[in-house]
Amino acid sequence: MLGLIIPAFLALYLVYLAFLHPLARYPGPRVAALTNLWKVYHVARGDYEHAILELHRKHGRIVRIGPNHVDISSGDAVKDVFLAGKSWVKSSFYNGFTALRPNIFGTTDEVIHSARKRALTPGFSMQSVVQMEPHIDACLAELISRLDRAADAGETINLKDWVAFFVIDVLGELAFARSFGMLEQGDVNAMPPLKDHLMLAMLSGQLPWLVPYVNRYLGHVPVPFVQRVLKGRGKLRQMAIDCVTARLSKPDPTRRDLLAKLIEEYERGIAKGGNNEDGTLDIADVQTEAFGFIIAGSHTTATTITFLFWHLLHNPSVFAKLEHEVLSQVPSSGEKSDGSDAAAACTPYSATTHLRYLSASITETHRMSPVFTMPLMRVVPAGGARIGSSTLLPGGTDVSVCSFALQHDPSVFGGELERFVPERWATDGEDAGARQKLLMPFGAGHRACIGRNLATAEINKVAVSLIRRYKMELVGDESVGGMPPTHSFAIADLIGPLRVKLTRR
Ligand code: HEM
């Protein structure tokens, strides 16, 4: 009997999802109306954002990509979902990102988020970033001396790898008070396994009810690939724990970095007799947030710099214009021509902020190749909500905006979106201003990126320092324009190397 009842219920439920559910009127792949496995499939292929873009091109503004999930590509969604205030909470998809405890990025609890944000925001102010600049410069000088060596030897380098080494070393210095030593090792195989963590987060996040079981039981699954991924995540987690313990046992009051800010908050909590319920951080929170900074801040920043150079090198006239701006407007810092002065070749952030074409080129990179490719998901508040004037969504629906799809949507961003045109942003026109408000490479609203100032400082400093020091030439790729080939687990990655030959100016 049970053998008949269960299939009958299942069949009825599938009919309900496909034809009677409140989201049934929105178009999308048939299978996506029935199961979140459509998303799992595309996440596993690394082409989730491309699949969403294709759906919008085929069906329009709103597409159903899960039984209870619609993705929207419109300026209204940016305003009504992300800029509407705290009633739109993050969806349970974000539980997939929890490796220690939910951190500021992953928490879906707005009370915890507000307290955490109050505590962490000062550490990311522009003033704090400037205080941390010596740590960035130490890594930048090392990057430059490694690139000098390659330039002098006439070697071709993979710029993507060197940028990734630089950024992870900076984050190690700032969040763990210890460099990962990647610039020194120069070995891509020694990189911390961030992508494994992101893949696991993205896959399990699509089926949030599975997350507790993944965390508890996946370790017992005897599949080598699964074991490798879990080992990678565990290694990074242990590193966070060790670094925090080491810093607490040997305090260094002279050191200004992100970990110092976290520990200040922890000590402030102890002094207040904090019990973790008033938003103060306990020791596990310090570890969790330090871990989160590495995950949220490294691959994102590195890939943005890689995409910036990819677009510049594939658009020589744009690159020439930017070189002219940089060489004519950034004063020499007195480097010697023998190259014994990598430290002096690090451009201060303050010397880059007036460069309008640089800023436009970075904005165009964020527009064309936003690295945060995962759709940003929120839950419609109880009682339902309107997006724009015409769309009414029921409370509890998962809604997302995928920046990649939105920023390639001509109805929002105008024509020729597959062309790299910084001039879009280099004017003061009303149109450019209005469109800029809809760009979401760093998210939008109260859950927007906390590390934006730090990322911007790193991107500007690397771009200007390298452009001032070297002429760059693409190797083995004569294509002009176009889009970089990518593969994504939450964050995009350039497929293959960015092979470049450097010549000292
Ligand atoms: C180019 C580099 C970066 C990009 C494109 C980027 C992008 C983003 C995006 C899109 C979000 C919003 C996610 C959402 O709504 O679900 C976010 C949040 C966040 N990012 Fe970044 N990020 C970058 C660099 C950094 C850095 C350097 C750090 C820290 C070291 C950082 C830390 C965070 C944190 C903690 C959050 C969560 C904020 C909150 O929920 O209040 N990010 N980032």
Residues whose N, C-alpha, C, O or C-beta is under 5 A from the ligand:
A	BS01	HEM	I104 F105 F293 A296 G297 T300 T301 T304 F372 L376 M440 P441 F442 G443 H446 R447 A448 C449 I450 G451 L454 A455
